[in-house]
Amino acid sequence: MEIKLDKHSANEASIKINLIEADYQPKVDAKLKDYAKKANIKGFRPGKAPISMVKNLYGTSVLVDEINDILSSSLNEYIKEQPFRILGEPLPVVESAANIDWKNQKEFEFEYKIGFVEDVDIKLDESLEATAYSIEVDDKVMNEAIENLKKQYGKMTNPEVSEENDFLYGDLKSADGSFEKTLSLPLSKMDGRSVKKFIGVEKGAVIEFDPSKAIKTDLAEVLDMSEEEAAEISGTYTFTVQNINRTEEAQLDQEFFDKVFGPNEVSTEEEFKNKVKEIMSENYDRETKTFTEEQIKDKLVDTANIELPETFLKEWLGKANENVSEEDIAKEYPMYAKQLVWSLISNKIAKDNEIKAEHEEVIEKTKEMIREQLASSGLGAQMEDNMDMFVDNYLKGNEGQNYMQMLTSVQNEKVLGFVREKIKMKEEKISLDQFKELLAN
């Protein structure tokens, strides 16, 4: 057997494997003898058919199987010995395989395309800078959050006469009768001039208007239809009011405190506000931490200057995802390439600095994730006794892929923590509006 590497560029190459008869024939003969002992061929007692007949019936399929096994093991071993990091999977050159004469050929040549990167070089020092932001939860932001909570936990009423910010439930019809739908119309979404028609009305009122002009934003969402359908909505429509729905804000009392945070967690308005501020700070800390980490990743990706084998990777992605079009691959490739480069960088830093994700850390991170999910549904505390079962079920799911994803996530967190200690980190306090501007850029 002979294996050759032919580099076409700095990150793409082909591997050619040449097999002669001595490489595969002993294994083929052994397999055919084993077949002959078990073969049940018409006209012969089991295991008594001539080896020549067995070879004629099964010889080609056995040859193909054995050569594929040899190719697979040889290719994997050869790649392991190389100093570069292979990306994706080797792609067999189909044209060369299609011309093989399996019945008569004795020597075979197989070719595989590969994409790779050479050793990744990462320099971690104070020449790299990043900013760790923290958001100030001022009174304005906190009061807005409390107002939203008061509305969220408020009581629903059905007044006789509509007011601003009510929801009107009724029938929307086009003047020509081609469209009719029953829906809930939020007056807060309507244009300042148009909404006047809907304020001070009672059940049974019929209001004439043009939805495309009256509804300021999110027309498709308000009318519960696709963007394409919403684009067709214009002209004169009528809305017949069936009911008026209004949310009366909750009062800052013990009943409200218990609904938001659980029984007897807070007992005064001051404690309630402090608890809201604490939770908001924790949530914003998570958001700013994620933003900072993405900033660090971007800087490392830019400075590493890793050149990926783009042509090879796009071809490999196409073959690995048969239902994905070339247009979709071209569109998604920049994000995939960025994630791949970061993965190479993270693995290199972890290897050089002996950073490992331990099993216990994977368990704890999974618990944190599940607690957040349960808390958002209001089931946190009562489900804690079953936490071990939830964690076990999740990590065993998706054929073990969930565990590997969590393992990678833990390692990335540890790598980013290590990087933050090595580079120059600045701290800056900003307002929520300033942070939103950063996210938008």
N, C-alpha and C positions, 0 to 999 in steps of 0.2 A: 504494500500500500504506500502511496505517495501523496502527501498533502502540501499544497503550495498556497501562499498568500500573495495576492497581486493587488497592491494599493493603487487605486485610481485617483485619489485626491487625499487631502489631509484627514478626511473622516469617512471615506467610503472605500470599500475594497471588495474583492471576490476571493472566495476560497475554493480551490479545485482539489477534488479527491479522486485519485486514480486507483482502481482496483484491478488486480490480476486474478487469475483463476485460483491461485494458491490461497488468496485471502478469504475466499468465501466457499469454495467447493467442499472442503472437509465438513463444514457445518451443514451444507445442503445434503451431502450424502448421509450424514448421521440422521438428519431429520427424515429423509426418505425411507431409511431402514426402519425407523420408528413407525412411520406411516404403514409400511408394509406389514409389520407385525399386527397392526390393528385394523387394517383396511378390510371393509366388507364389500367386495366387488362381485357383481352378479356372475355366476358360473364357477366361482371358487369358494372354497371353505374360508372362513375368516382367518386372515393372516397367511394364506397360502398363495395369494396372487403373485405372479412373477414380478421381480423388482423393476423390470423394464416397463411393464404395464403401469405400475404405480408411478414410475418416473414420467411416463407419457401423460398420465392423468393429472398429477400434482406437481410435476417438476418445476414448471414456470412460476406457479404461485409460491412454492417454497423458496425458490431462488429470489423472487422479489422481496419476500418477507425477511429473509436472512440478510440480503444486501441493505435493506432499509434499517435493520437493527445495527449493522456494522457502521453505516453512515451516521446514524444518530449518536451512537456512543463515541465514535471517532471524532466527529465534529465538536461535540461537547467537551471532550478532553483537550482537543487542540485549542479551543477558545479559552479554556481555563488557564492554559499555559502562557497566553499572550499578555503583554504589559498594558494593553489598552482596555477600556471599558466598552463592551458591546452594548448597543442600544436596540431595543425591540428584539426581534428574533431573526435568524438567518432566513433569507428568502431563496428557495430553490429556483434556479433558472429553468423554467418549464420547457423552453425551446430545445435545450440539449437533452432533457429526459424524454421528450416526445419522440426522438429519433432512435431510441434504443431498440435493437432487435434481440429480445430476451431469449429467443429459442436458439439463436446461432452465435451471438456475440460472446466472446470470452473475456475481453478486457472492457472496462467501463470507466467513463469519466463523468463526474458530477460536479456541478458548479453552484455555489451559493453566493448571493449578494449580502454584504453586511454593512452596517453603519456603526461608527464607534467614535469615542473621544479619547484623546491621550490623557495623561495624568492631569488632574485638576489642581491648579495652584491658587490657593486662597491666602491673602495677606490680611491678617487681623491686627490693626493697631489704630491709633488715634487719628490717622489720616482719613479714616471713615467716620462720618458724623451722622447722627440721627437725633431727633427730638422726641422726648417723652412728654406728651401733652396730658394735662389734667384739667377737667372742666369744673368751673366754679358753679355750684348750684345756688344761684342767687334767689332772692324772694320772688322775683317775677316768674322764673322757671318753676319754682316749687308751687307757687299759687296756681299756675296753669295746670300742673299735674293734679293738684287737689281738686280743682274745678272739674277736670275730666273724670276723676274718681267719683265725685258727687253726682255727675250725670250718669256714669256707668252703673252706680248702685242706687240710682233714684227710682221712684215709683212711676209706672206708666198709668196715665189717665186719658180719658176720652171726653174732652170738653165739647161744648156745644158750638163755640165760635173759635175759629183758627187764629193763631198768633204767629209772629216771626219765630223761625226755628222749629215749628211743628212738622210732623209728617202727615201728609194727606194720603189716605188710602182710597183708591177709586179706579175708574175706567178711563183709559186714554184711547181716543178714537181719531182717525184721520177724517177730514171733511168728506172725502170721496168714498169712505167705507172700506178702503183696501187694507186698513190696519186697525187692530183692536187688541188692547192688552190691559190686564188688571195689575196694578203695581202700587208701591208705596213711594210717594214723591216727597223727597226731603227739601223743604223750603230753604234751607241753608245753602243749597247748591244753586239757587236761582239768582239771576241778575237782579240788581237793586230796583230797577224800574218794573220788570216783569212780575216780581214777587208781590207787588202791591195788589195785584188781581186776586192773589190767593190768601191774603190776610183779611180777617173779618168775615169770612164766609162760613156757612153752616152746611150740615149734611144735606145732600141733594142738589147743591149748587153746581151749575154747569159753567165752566170757565173756558173761554176761547183764547188760544195762544199758539205761538210757533216754538216748539221745544228746542229747535236748533239755535234759536236766538235767546231764549229765556234761560236755558241751563248753561251756566258759565263754563264749567269744566266737567270732565268725566261723563259725557252724555251717554256713552255706551254702558258704563257702569250703572248710572242712575236708571236707565231704561232696561237694564239686564239683558243686553244683547251684544252681538259682536261688533267690532269697529266698522266692519263692512256694512252691516245692517244699519248702524247708527248714522253712517254717511248718507243714507237714503232718506233720513228723517228731516223733512223741512216742509214749510207751508202751514196751512191752518189745521189745528187739531183742537179737540175738545176734551176737557177732563171733568168727569162727573164724580163728585165727592161722595164716597160711601161712609167714611169714618175719619175722625180727626184724632191723631195720636200725639200725646205730649208727655215728655219725661220731666217730672218734677224732681229737682235736685234733692239729694239726701241732705239731712241736717248733720252737723258735726256733733253727734251724740254717741252714746255707748253702742247702740244698735249698729250704727254705721262703722264704728271702730272695729267691732267684732266681725262684721261682714268682710272687711278689707284684710285684717290681719289675724283673725281667729279670736276665739273667746278669751277676754281678759288679757290680751297681749299689751294693749295700751288702755289707759283710763282717763286721760286728759287730752285737751286739744294740743297742748304743748308737746306731750309725748307722741301724739299722732304725727304732728309736723316733723318732729325729730326723726321718727321712724321712716317717714316718706323720704326725707332728705338723705338718710342713711342708705336706703335701698336705691334711690336715684344715683347716689355717688358710686355705689358698687356697680350698677349697670353701666354708668358712663366710664368707669375705670376699665371695665371689660372692653368697651368699644374703643377707647383710646389705646389700650394695650394692643388690640388687634390691628388698629391703624398703624401704630408704631412698628409692630412686627412686619407688616407688609412693606413699610418704608425701608426697613433694614434689608428685607429680602430683595427689594428692587435695587438697592445700592450694591449688594453682593453680586446679584445677577449681572449688573452693568459692569462692575469692576473685574469680575472673573473672565469676561470676554471669551466665553466658550462658544466655539463654532460648531453647530449641530449639522449632521448630514440631512439637510432638509428634504432633498429629493427622495432619498431612501426612506426616511421616516413617513413621508406622505404616502409612498407606495405601501409601506408596511401597515400603516393605519387603514388604508383602503382594503387590504386583504384580511386584516384582523377584524374589520367591521364591515361585513359584506353589504349591509343595508344602508350604509352611509354614502352619500354621493361625493364626487370630487369637489363640488362647490361647497358642501358642508365642511369637508376636511380643510379646504383652503381658508374658510372663514374661521374655523376653530383652532387652526394650527398655531397662531401666535400665542394664545393662552396655554395650549398644550406644551409648546416649546419653553415658555417661561416656567411652568411647573416642573418640567423635566430638568431644566438647568438648576432650579432650586434644589431638587431632589439630589442631583449630583453633588452640589455644594454641601448640602446638609450631611450627606453620607460621608463625604471626604473629611469634614470637620469632626464628625463623630468618630471616624476611624483614627484620625491623627491624634485625637485627644481622649480616646478611650471612653467616649460618652455612650452609654447604653441605656435602653429603656428596660427596666425591670418588670417582672410579672406583677408585683404588688402595685407598682405605679399605674399599670394598665387597669388593674381592678379599681383603684381609687378614682382614676379619671372617668371610667365608665360609670361609677356611682355618681359622680358629680353631674355628668350629662343626664342620667336618668332622673336624679333629684330635680334638676331644672325643668325637665319635661313634665314631671308629676306636679311640681309646684305651679306651673302655668295652668294646669287643669284643676287646681285646688285639691289635689289628692296627696300632697307631699307627706305629711306627718303620719297619716294612717297606713301608708304603704311601706314605711321604713322597715317593718318586721319582715317583709318579703323581698328586701333589697337584694340579698344574695341570689335568690332565684331569678330576679329580673336581670342581674348582671350576667349570670351563667347562661341564660337563654339568649341574651343579646350577643355575647362573645362567641357562642357556638353557631350563631346564625350565618346565613349566606356562605355556607361551606367553609367557615373559618376565616372568610375575608374580613368580617367585622373586627376580629381580633387583630389581624395584621394592620388594618387601618388605624386602630387605636394605638397599636405599638408604634407605628410611624408617627402618629400625632404626638405621642409622649416624647419620642426622640427629638422631633422638630422643636418642641417646647424647650427641651434641655439644651439643644444646640443654640437656640435663639437667646436663652439665658446666658450661656457661655459667651456668645458674641457680644452681648450688651456690656459684659464686664471688660471686654478687650478694646472696644471702639470708644469714641468720644460721644457721650450721651449728654444732651442738654435737656433741661427741664423748663417747661413753659406752661403757665396757667392761662387758659383762654375761656371765653364764654361759649355757651351752647351754639349760638348763631355763628361764631367764628369757626367752631368745629364743623358745623354743617357746610360752611363754605369750603373748608379743606376737603371734605368728602366729595363735594361737587366738582372739584378741580381734577 
